Amino acid sequence: MMEHEKEAQIEGTLVITEKKCTSIEVFVGLLRQLVSSKDKLSQAKKTGAYQFTVKVRGDLMQCVQAPAVELKRITSIPHS
């Protein structure tokens, strides 16, 4: 996916959800930011999948390995 997105002429959206006890938080950002920072991410040996850690502060989610990758909270969905 990273290589395909790197060559694509269209802009993709990165969506990450965080499940909490009583809600699901939805964050969105530009996929291009993650793709351009892929050299800072670790890769799984067996699958080649990119892995990264995020931290949330208020309405902002940020990639720990590449702080330029930021996502904004767009909604919170209640659940039980």
C-alpha positions as CSV (number, residue, x, y, z in Angstrom):
1,M,0.0,0.0,0.0
2,M,2.8,2.4,0.9
3,E,4.5,2.1,-2.6
4,H,1.1,2.4,-4.4
5,E,0.2,5.5,-2.4
6,K,3.7,7.0,-3.1
7,E,3.1,6.8,-6.8
8,A,-0.6,7.8,-6.8
9,Q,-1.6,11.2,-8.0
10,I,-4.7,11.3,-5.7
11,E,-4.7,12.2,-2.0
12,G,-5.7,9.4,0.4
13,T,-7.2,9.8,3.9
14,L,-5.8,8.0,6.9
15,V,-8.5,6.9,9.4
16,I,-7.6,5.4,12.8
17,T,-10.1,4.5,15.5
18,E,-9.4,4.1,19.2
19,K,-11.8,2.0,21.3
20,K,-12.4,3.2,24.8
21,C,-14.6,1.8,27.5
22,T,-17.7,3.8,26.5
23,S,-16.8,5.2,23.1
24,I,-15.0,4.8,19.8
25,E,-12.9,7.8,18.9
26,V,-12.4,8.5,15.1
27,F,-9.3,10.4,13.9
28,V,-8.5,11.4,10.3
29,G,-5.4,12.8,8.6
30,L,-3.6,12.8,5.3
31,L,-2.2,9.4,4.2
32,R,0.6,11.3,2.4
33,Q,2.1,12.3,5.7
34,L,2.4,8.7,6.8
35,V,3.8,7.6,3.4
36,S,6.4,10.3,3.3
37,S,7.5,9.2,6.8
38,K,7.7,5.5,6.1
39,D,11.5,5.3,6.6
40,K,10.9,6.2,10.2
41,L,8.5,3.3,10.8
42,S,9.4,-0.2,11.7
43,Q,8.4,-3.1,9.4
44,A,7.2,-6.6,10.4
45,K,9.7,-9.2,9.3
46,K,7.2,-11.8,8.1
47,T,4.5,-9.6,6.5
48,G,6.4,-6.4,5.7
49,A,3.6,-4.4,7.3
50,Y,4.5,-1.0,8.6
51,Q,4.1,-0.5,12.4
52,F,3.9,2.6,14.4
53,T,2.7,3.9,17.8
54,V,0.4,6.8,18.4
55,K,-0.3,9.1,21.3
56,V,-3.4,11.2,21.9
57,R,-3.6,14.6,23.4
58,G,-7.0,16.3,23.4
59,D,-8.3,16.1,19.8
60,L,-5.0,15.3,18.2
61,M,-3.4,11.9,17.5
62,Q,0.3,11.9,16.6
63,C,2.6,9.2,15.4
64,V,5.4,8.8,17.9
65,Q,8.0,7.7,15.4
66,A,7.1,10.5,12.9
67,P,5.6,13.5,14.8
68,A,4.7,15.2,11.5
69,V,1.9,12.6,11.1
70,E,-1.1,14.1,12.8
71,L,-4.7,13.2,12.8
72,K,-7.6,15.2,14.2
73,R,-10.5,13.7,16.1
74,I,-13.7,14.1,14.0
75,T,-16.2,12.2,16.2
76,S,-16.8,10.1,19.2
77,I,-19.3,7.2,18.9
78,P,-20.9,6.0,22.1
79,H,-21.0,2.2,22.7
80,S,-21.5,-0.2,25.6
